Amino acid sequence: MTSKILAIISPPGEDSVISQARAIQAHQPDMILLLKTFFPNQDPTPTSTRLLAWIKGSRDLIDTYPELCSLIDMPYTAPFGFQPNNNFDVPTVLEIDVPANELHLHILDLERRYEDLDFRFDILPGAKKVIAPLLIPGSLQSTKITYSLEEGHVLILHDNGTYAREDGILLSLIDRFWLTGIPIYVEKNRESISEMSSLYSALLKSQSIEFQTEKDKIRDKNRIKSPAPNKYIDLPLNSSNEIAVNQFLSLGGTIEYLPDHIMKFSFDNLVWEIKTEEDDFKLGNNLELIAANEIVQHWEDVVEVYQGVSFLVSSEVEIRAQVRRLLERELGEFQSNPHKEHTGNKLIKRCLRLGIDLDENTDNFPIEEVMDSEIEYLKSLSSEDLVPHLWMLRAAEVDIMTMGEFGVSMFDVKQSMWRESYLTSEKSATQISQNVILRNKENLFIVNSTSPFERSNILHLTRLSEGREIIGDRTRSQWKPTDLNLRVVKRIVRNQIKNMEKATGTKIEVLKRILPEFFQDQTKENPRSAISSGATIIQNKQDAIKKISKALLEHMNGKPCTWSEAATVIGGVITTEQKKQFFGKKKFTRAMAEELLRDYISITYRTGKDAIVEPAK
Amino acid sequence: MRVFAVMGTSSTLLLRAVFCWKWNSVVLFYTDNKEVEIFRKKLAIYSKRHELSLPAIECFEIPPVDALNSLSDFIQKIVASMPNNTLQVDKDDVLFYSGTVLHIRCLATLHNFKTMLLHDTKLGFHTTGDLEVQFDKVSLTLQDFLEVNQMIMTTKSAHDERTYVSLHSKDDSWKTKSKYLLNVEFTNDKLNLYWGKPPTSTQRKFVALDCHELKEHFGQYTIIHHNLPPAIDLLMRYSSEIEIEEEEE
């Protein structure tokens, strides 16, 4: 077989390391010519240490992170390193310094030198200007001009505009991160997700609407922040409610309820224990795997799928700083509300585990001492036992990452997103820390509730089965109910119609005729604005004041409420545009409420606390 | 003499290429009409500011590369559309090096371009290939850059009496959120952004959000960040430490 010689550009800096590795992996060359280009008055820069280590193999690449496991036995997912086809040897590497303006001449020289061999030049992304002369048809004679694709295949781009395609091997997503300086740990991959596929599918098939329970109402009342207005009209879809449980059983599954809010689902000889609640918070973590399974099963372009991808901190200093930051945050949360289960519990649990007494007064909390104890504790654990503590040791986490023909895609899975601001907030726009990943364009949200916001980057979990094409579908964010759920909703609506008929003493057909505005499909008129269709029609400023006051008095029902609650109610009555139109400001402030609504309400200020709003006496 | 160019992500360099010579016409390979319209407006603003005549603009649609159309799809579609869509390229026509490297190779071979237009910080605009031509240098000022992009720059005071720079669009559709953008300069046709050290993780996230937005609005290769927090700098390609080449991929 003719030897394959691959020439690629190796420009200064680490930026091209992924595309270089991608080309090397795809071409499977016998020899790599790294053409280290440099501009006049510049010195050639050394080739990326990590790229050279990666060519040698997994262990060599891991060893470029000497501090990753020096402090603790950090769990990680090892990179594959260069994967030689048919287990041949790794290619030899020849580094050549080439002045950028002489590249064309150098390639011409190389193609003469290797004219009897399979000599190819891959025009990988990243150094367009330097390689531009080589892109012109006829600039080279016997060299194969190639482009290696994300999915591992190689395009041979002929001078006459035609092309040929060679199959190749993909550069793993895991290796891409290790190569760029980020060691990672992944919880599940395509294979381990596929093994559990029938169970995940059964859970998705049986899921149903989780209606509010009395316990939920009490929980909401105890929260510092008032519930988002959408919370009650965008209910979660999950496997833990009664209807879903019955449906799962009827599909042939079994469920066991274990202590600590754990449900044990069994199906098809597969078992999955799901924790449904922690620290007074409902959890929806199981959705990540159900969503990942849908992608594995239905997205044909995807080659690799990973769930629970942690970007690890890789130096001792960073690990210590990371633990300290978390401790400071927990302490702050505890100090702000020590008796609230969902804010104070983390620190309480940590101190309990470390054997540290936690006083009510935390003014002199020994944070250094606790940090040292925590590090000592982490040092005592094995790599496997450290996995549950990974949240302390990572810079960021991505729920699902995929790799294939379209490059890298990231998915942030949410049970529901009740506030639109979540999409734009610097704090919560994504669980991926925005200080680590800046490629927001490739980040999609997956939600699983009845009526989510409709946005181009929100996909409904029940729509993933339609494949990648769903991204381009206008209804991508909409719930596709199962027959079971349709029956549930129909039953409820039928009962409500009966109540409506009884209350008005009028048949539904007549109501539809005389009040068409209540029955018309508003999404048909303006599909993009369906979420804001609840906006009230307001004539003028006085009308706005009346409608806000009325809504507030109805909400309070004779009792006081907090200003935060009142602000939410006001937000439900009047849109930002209407606020600007009638009051000249985008926000309806507390001071404005005090002045404009004084005939209806009174506001009492409390230092450091939320103000109290009461019906006017 | 005509210049052909793919509508890429960094429109500033393309705008300069349009005005580096009195082209008979500018032919834009595009995938989205809206982007062409925005670019036309930018050209109009610049030509008006400098009392230059606008060249004739022609448009030529090419297959898109996006979340639903991969590079494989792109090459398959563009090759399949030939020879019916082959352009009549003359020997003095030039192809500008905007778009991805695959775009350039495909267009060069499909339409048989023999000369390419490049830009170099020292040389300015010049060609490589059959023709060797040196064109005018076109440099924007900060005011040009802001006007062309319909942006306003203001200096504001933070609560701690520090001053910081805020950039926002004229239509108020976007503005920087961080209070740690300390200075903005426009040198060597790059927007140089000098960041202060954000004291909290929330402020760091604001900086990250701004970096992302700035990249969205101006393209990656028009911006040089200085003193970014290490966590952000790690994944921001081409930070201030590396010499920036004018690419747009």
Interface residues (C-beta under 8 A of the other chain):
Chain A: P11 P12 G13 D15 F39 Q42 I123 L124 P125 G126 A127 K128 K129 V130 I131 A132 P133 L135 I136 P137 G138 S139 I145 Y147 L149 E150 E151 H153 L155 L157 H158 D159 N160 G161 T162 Y163 T180 G181 I182 D301 R325 A395 E405 F406 S409 E426 K427 A429 S433 Q434 N435 V436 I437 L438 N440 K441 R468 E469 I471 G472
Chain B: A67 L68 S70 L71 S72 I75 V79 M82 Y97 T100 V101 L102 I104 R105 C106 A108 T109 L110 H111 N112 F113 K114 T115 M116 L118 H119 D120 T128 G129 K177 S201 T202 R204 K205 F206 V207 A208 L209 C211 H212 K215 E216 P229 A231 I232 L234 L235 M236 R237 Y238 I242 E243 E245 E246 E247 E249
